[in-house]
Amino acid sequence: MKVSQRISAVPMSGIRKMFDLAGPDSINLGLGEPDLSPPQAAIDGMNRAASAGLNRYGPTAGIMELRDAVAERYSRYGKIGGGNVMITPSGSSALLEISETFVDPGDEVLVPSPGFVIYGPHAQLCGGKSVEYRLTDGDFQPDIDDILSKITPKTKMIVVTTPSNPTGGVLTEGSKKALLDIAEDKGIMILSDEVYDSFIYEGKHVSFLDRLDVAVVSGGFSKMMAVTGWRMGFLVADESVMPDLIKMQYHVCASPNMPAQYGILDALPGIEPYLENARKVYKARRDLITERINGIDGMSLEPPKGAFYAFPSYEQNIASADLANKLAQAGLICTPGSAFGKYGEKHLRFSYAASEDKISKGMDILAEVMAGLK
Ligand SMILES: Cc1ncc(COP(=O)(O)O)c(C=O)c1O
């Protein structure tokens, strides 16, 4: 059987490749998966729903109570009601459904580089073309001149991630305004991926939820509630496009997981103390990894402001894929910067959603390997 050209043209994720290299004793700072436990209310709520027989198909856009609860949580950013929210079977599916709904064959999608690995392939799977735009060094803001130079009559969408995977960068108000100016001037829509919005250590989250006239926002519960295995996400969009997004989701999954939605619903309204604790834990780890990396000759890292990734640059003359392989052989799994696009080279990504002990041991290995390169 011959698979389609679309799927054969799309590469496998570089993050998964490194994961496959992990031995049983490796320190794995490669995957962006919280090591905290989910809120107990979520687990109880899901179990209760399954025991009560809520195991059948549900509404395609998700249960109304959860759509309303998401709208309520995010209404501090803009005028959002349950009718603007669709619950999706993961943030990843929200992103693909948005691309499937808006991208036509031949359209160009501007994706951040370094950026999360699925935006480009999603554009390609829709018959579009992805074009990488550069993030500035250090603070990882969209390079507006680079974006402007890459806009063509075919540009349909600009993808933004804040806080960012892999960089940990957080969008500034200035960058948001510049992106909105472009969107308005050129008639280009914005897809804002805000799945890490709960994890900001300095400053505040800058959201596009107040601009649903030009933006669609995707979000998720995987990272927020440490339930990556539940596959629960959401998107927020203008009501005028919701019927098409819902039609798309019908063809993907008919309806999202019912018991999991009830679990999320039970936990969401009281989630803040859980998140406050998670931020405290991650911030301490961020401080530790930042200090350790900056203590290594040739490596440099501005403290990442959000998410749970450190994306240091290094001066040593070695490609990031080779360096990540060397580190894997020495027992430390991380992800080469090149896995996140052409502007990610000469960087490594470490996830600090791991214990301080693991981070310390991982940084010992990193320091030794880097010292051996000189
Ligand atoms: C930036 C970003 N967006 C979306 C996702 C998708 O998350 P999920 O599919 O688990 O909701 C991830 C997962 O790592 C991510 O890093």
PDBQT file of the ligand as one rigid body, heavy atoms in Angstrom, charges set to zero:
ROOT
HETATM    1  C1  LIG A 401       3.426  24.600  22.452  1.00  0.00    +0.000 C 
HETATM    2  C2  LIG A 401       2.609  23.374  22.543  1.00  0.00    +0.000 A 
HETATM    3  N1  LIG A 401       1.372  23.383  22.014  1.00  0.00    +0.000 NA
HETATM    4  C3  LIG A 401       0.569  22.303  22.060  1.00  0.00    +0.000 A 
HETATM    5  C4  LIG A 401       0.992  21.142  22.671  1.00  0.00    +0.000 A 
HETATM    6  C5  LIG A 401       0.047  19.968  22.658  1.00  0.00    +0.000 C 
HETATM    7  O1  LIG A 401      -0.286  19.532  23.920  1.00  0.00    +0.000 OA
HETATM    8  P1  LIG A 401      -1.441  18.449  24.120  1.00  0.00    +0.000 P 
HETATM    9  O2  LIG A 401      -1.695  17.815  22.805  1.00  0.00    +0.000 OA
HETATM   10  O3  LIG A 401      -0.908  17.482  25.114  1.00  0.00    +0.000 OA
HETATM   11  O4  LIG A 401      -2.616  19.208  24.628  1.00  0.00    +0.000 OA
HETATM   12  C6  LIG A 401       2.260  21.071  23.233  1.00  0.00    +0.000 A 
HETATM   13  C7  LIG A 401       2.768  19.813  23.824  1.00  0.00    +0.000 C 
HETATM   14  O5  LIG A 401       3.922  19.637  24.126  1.00  0.00    +0.000 OA
HETATM   15  C8  LIG A 401       3.093  22.220  23.174  1.00  0.00    +0.000 A 
HETATM   16  O6  LIG A 401       4.316  22.232  23.696  1.00  0.00    +0.000 OA
ENDROOT
TORSDOF 0
